[in-house]
């Protein structure tokens, strides 16, 4: 498990970003290595976990969810944070083999070698599946691009090239314990890519990311996300900024793009979703969020998440076709 907690002394804006990332954790699911001989192509079906591809040597083409083909050279990596369906190949146009059809030889827990067509091929790749502790409906994951490339983000984060170099050495040397070390490096790389994207990688001047970067609004959003079960009244939120309720409501709507009440309601229902998937009873979730009646909570949940809470209990984070409607 990887925790994004950090302490930043660069000012209130970075403090707000740090707080927003504090609760975001990453659990590695599985890591696979493969040596490939041209021509080759692999199809990865949509999944609830993020997917990372790292090219240790050789080259590859990634067909992103958008349909565009992106070239990856030696030492490049690509992260698909929402696990959308995609293809990775030696060149565009080759009929892909489903990823699930490869045999696997376990190296250590959750780390395996893929039994590919030719163990003497020139391209060595690592693929990893990682699960976030937040749902894909969370604003952070919803706003991420379908594909993040290390080549785009490395210019703003000097640690990225060093992590890629370390991963390359572990693959090439293949020492005892290399599989486990490589898996941990993949976790750190993924966390670093996301942090770099939040801080530098998106140029939006409006919307959620812009709001988080705003020193005053960012502090309010951080407080809401850190305590989603708190009864956040308009007065309490305005007090965090030290301005009147009407002034706060107007500024929040202008920066974030929705009213404080609607934003708080969405965050609370995202938290409810996580509790339900963890096995908590609907009645207990309703009580924790301050609802007098389970029925009123269920109506609010369905309005925002798009399905009744009973559909998600004990689903253990499984992917759903439901989408937010509010």
Secondary structure, DSSP 8 states (H G I E B T S, - for coil): -EE------S-HHHHHHHHHHHT-EEEEEEEEEEEE-SS-EEEE---SSEEEEEEEES-EEEE-TTS-EEEE-TT-EEEETT---EEEESSTT---EEGGGSEEEEEETTEEEEE-S-TT-SEEEEEEEEEESS-TTSHHHHHS-S-EEHHHHGGG-THHHHHHHHHHHHHHH--TTHHHHHHHHHHHHHHHHHHHIIIII---SSSHHHHHHSHHHHHHHHHHHHTTTS---HHHHHHHHTS-HHHHHHHHHHHHSS-HHHHHHHHHHHHHHHHHHTT--HHHHHHHTT-S-HHHHHHHHHHHHSS-GGGTTT-TT---S-----
